[in-house]
Amino acid sequence: MRHHRYIGVRFALVVGAALLPCLASSSGPGLIAGPVPVSLGARETAAAVLMARALESIKALRRSKGLPIDRDLDPNQTGIIGDEFTPLTTSLGDVEAKRTSANPAFAAVLVKYLSDAGLTRGDVVAVGASGSFPALLLATLSAARVLDLEPVVVYSVGASMYGANIPGFTFVDMLARLRANGLLPYHIAAVSPGGEEDNGAGALFDEAGTALVAEARRTTLPMVSGTSLAERIQWRLRLFDTAAGDRPIRCFVNIGGASANVGDTPEWLALPNGLLLRVPRVPSSPTRGLVFEFAARGVPVVHLLHVAGLARDNHLPYDPMPMPRSGKGRRAP
């Protein structure tokens, strides 16, 4: 019989129950209070438990807004699966991939990636995310909470099909509820409309071309600015550097395919999944995207886009039904 390491129901409940009380007692932003040493496996489990709790909170928020959960699209009733087409939909997407990304085990995967990148307590992580995979952004922030990292998030409201594409219920709204519930302490540093050239154009069912900009403005958060994609990429870099202050940015996490994050050069299409300590080739174009800007600095990158590959590489089930509530999934030893 082959042996696999499981993030299973019993282990998650036992270890998670032991670790999560530290969240309430800690005076700092991290899950683990004080200098008590905690194993990587325990942190992975705690992150999965935290993400599962966060999903319950997001589902409650959705219901409070009167937004029904389509059982055909979201049979596991996670609440984080969006609609097929809305004014915020910018591209095609697979509902199976979105359902797969909602497995809380992805929070454990992010703990492993960030730990393997060499990050330790208090390190700054730059995060660029579109609305396409809100569950992977949730997984990233759950991992950051457990590892006591300081994420700086720039969020693009444009989303592919079934992502966070419901007006008034984007990840900005989800994170605000999680913050109010005491589950995640983080704020989004800035928002962008997303879409073509990062300027709000290109939504599939928005003839006026104003929906993405209007949704970004609704958040009242600082808006990314610039008249070109290159300028908007540089604006983000300055924001990340300013937020980090005199500390180095130790990792960049890309979630989805926002043009400012992956750029518009052919090289981004060849980017592997997961943790990249170096990328195959860094283009010289001013529109090469943040993935390559940080790679050029020698900063590790975590690239989260092709969910089927991410699930396969981490021995997680694809489109599981029912969803393992505690984040159960196989991990490579």
N, C-alpha and C positions, 0 to 999 in steps of 0.2 A: 504494500500500500504506500502510495506517495504521501508525504507529509507536507502540509501547507500551513502558513501562519494565517490565522483568521482574525479579523476584527469582528468578533462574534457577539451575539446577543448577551450571553452571560458575562463574558469578559468586559464588554463595554459597560454594562450596568454596574458591575462590581467596581471596576477602576474608575469609571465616570462618577459614580456616587462618592468615591473617596476624594476625587480631585475637584469636582465642581463646587463644594463648599468653600474652597480657597478663593473662588471668584468673589464671593460676598465679603470675605474677611480681608482681602487684599486691599491695601490703600493705593496701589499703583494700577496701571492699565492692564496688567497681565493676569492670566488665569492662575499661574503658580505663584503663590505668595512666598516671599523670603528665599533663602538660599538652599531650601531643601532639594536635594538631587532627585530628579524624576527621570526614569528611563525613557528613551525615545519611543518605545512601544506604548508606554502609558500615555505619553503626550499625543501620539497618534489616535489612541482610543478616546482621550478626552476631547480632541478636536472633532471627531466623528459624533460624539454625544452632543457637543455644543451645537454643531450644525443641525442635528436632528431637532434639537429644542428650538433653534432659530426658524426652521421650516414650519414648525407648529405655530409660532408667532406670526409668521408671514401669512399662513393660511387663515388665521383668525382675522388678520387685518383685511385680507381680501373679502372675507365674508362680511365684515363690518361695513365695507364699502358697497355691498350689494352686488359684487361681481361673482357670478356663478362659476363653479368649477366644472368644466366639461369632462364628464367621465370617459368619453371616448378619447379625448386628447390626453387626459391626465388620470388614468385609471387608478393610480396610486394615491390620488388626492393630495398631492404635495402642495398645491396652491401656487407654485412658482412657474408653471407652464403657461405661456401666453396664448394669444389667439393666432389664427392663421394669418389673416390680413387685417391690419389696422392702419391709421394714418402714420404710425411710427415704424411700420415695416419697411425695411430698406432692401432686403434681399431674401432669396429663398433659404429654406432651412429644413432639416429633418426633425420631425417630432420625436423620433426614436432617440436621436442624439440628445435632445433637450431632456427627455425623461431619464436617460442614463446619467446625465450630469447631475441630477438631483439626488444621487446616492450619497448619503453622508460620508461614505468611505472616501470620497474625494478630498475631504478635509484632512484625513489621515495621509493621503498621498501628498498633499501640499506640505504637511509637516515634514515628511521625508525629503521632498525636493528642497525646501528652504534650509533644512538642517544639513543636507549634503552640499549645499552652496556655501556652507561655513558660517551661516548667520547665528548670532547669539543675542541674548537679551539686550534690548534697547537699540538694536540696529534699525536703520531706516530702509524701508522697502518702497520703491516707486511702483505704483500699480496703474496700468492703463487698461481700461475695460470698456467695451461696448455693451449695449443692452442685450446682446445675443445670447449670452450664457450667464444669467444672473446667479445661477446655482454655483458656478465655478468661482464667481467673485465672492459669494458667500463662503465657499470652501476656503478661499485664500484668506479672508478676514478671520474665519474661525481658527485657522492654523496660526495666523499672526497673533491672535489673542492668547492662545496656549503657549506660544514661544515667547511672548512678551516683546513682540516687534512693534515698530512704529510705521505703519503703512501710510503713504501719501497717495490718495486715489484721485485720478482724473477720469470722469465717467462720460461717455458718449451715449446720448439717449437713443440714437438709432439702433434698431435691432432687426435681426433676421426673423423669419417666421417662428412663432411659438416661444420667442424670447420674452424679455420684459418690454413688450410692445403695446401695453394697454395704457392709454393716456390717464394720468392721475395715479398710476400704480406701477411706476418704474422702480428701479433699485434705490433711487433716492428716497422714495416713500417707504420702501421696505426697511432700509437702514435706519431711518428716523424712528420707526416702531421698535426695532431691535435695540436701539440706543435707549429709548424710553422704558423698555422692559428690562434694562440692565444686562442684556446679553452681549452686546458689542458696544464699545465706547467710541467708535470711530465716526468721523465726519468725512464727507467728500470735499476735497479741496477746491475742485472746479468742475464745471460741466461743459460739454460741447454738444451741439446739435448732432454731430456725426453725419452720416450720409456721404455723398460724393464730395471729395476734396475737403471733408470735415466741415462743410459750410451749410448743411441742412438740405441740400438738394438730393433728389434721387429717390425719395420715398415712393413706394410702388403705387399707393392709392392716395396721393396728396397732390391733386392737380395744381393747387395754388402754390405749393412748395413752401408752405409756412409752418406746417405742423411741428416739425422737429425743432425749429427755432422757438416756437411758442412754448413747447413743452420744456425746453431748456430754461427759458425765462421764467416759467411758472415755479421752478424750484427756488428762485431768488438767490441761488448760489453764484459765485463768481463765474463769469463766462470766458472760455478760451477766446482769444481774439487773434486777428491777423487776416490779411487780404489774400493770402495764398496758403496752400498746404505747407510749404516750407516754413512760412512765418508761424503757422499754428503749431508746427512741431517744435520750433524753437521757443515759442511761448511756454509750452509744457515743460521743456527742459529747464527754463529759468524758474518756473514755479517749483519744480522738484528740488532744484539746487537751493532755492531760497528757503524752502521748508526744511531741508536737511541742515541748513546753517553751516556750522564748521565740522559737521559729521559727514563721513562718506556715505553715498548711497551704495548699499551692499548688494542689491539685487533689483532687477526690473521684472515684473510679472505682467505679461500680456495676456489678456482674456478676450477672445473673439478676433475679429478681423478689421477693426477700425483702421481707416487709411492712415491716420496720424501715427498709429502704433506700429503697423507693419510696413508702411510706405507703399509706394507705387512702382517699385522696381521689380524685375522678375525674380530676384534672389529670395524674396520672402516666400515664394511658392515652394521653395526647397527646404524651408526651415523644418527641422525635426520637431517632434513633440517633446514636451517635458523640460527637464533641466538641461540647459545648454551652457556649459562652462566656456565654450567658444562656438562661434558660428562658422559654417563652411566658408563663407566669403562675405566681406563687408563692402557694399557698393559705396561709391563716392558721391552719389547724387544727393543734393540738398533735400530731396523728398524720400530719402531712404527709410524714414520712420524711426520711432524710438527704440525698437528692438535693436536696430543696427547702430543707433547713436550710443546706446549703452554698451553694446558689444565692442564698439571702437574704443571705449574707455577701459575695457577689460572687466566690465561688470557682468556677473553671471545673469543669464536670462532664463525665466521660466515661461515657456510658450504653451498656452492652453487654447487649442482651437479644434483639432481633429479628435473628437471625443471617442470615436470607435478605436482609434489607435491608442489613446490614453487609457481606455478601459482594458484593452488587450495587454498593453505593456505592464499594467499594474494588476493583472489577473482579477479584474472586476467584471461582473456580468454586464452584458449589453442589453439594454431595455428590460431590466428585471421587473417581473410582476409575480407576486407582490414585491414592493421595495423592502429590502432589509432595514428595519426601522432604526437599528443602532449603527448602521453603516457596515453590516457584515459583508465581507468580500475577501477574496484570496489575494494575498500579497506575495511577491517573490521573496524567498528567504534571503 
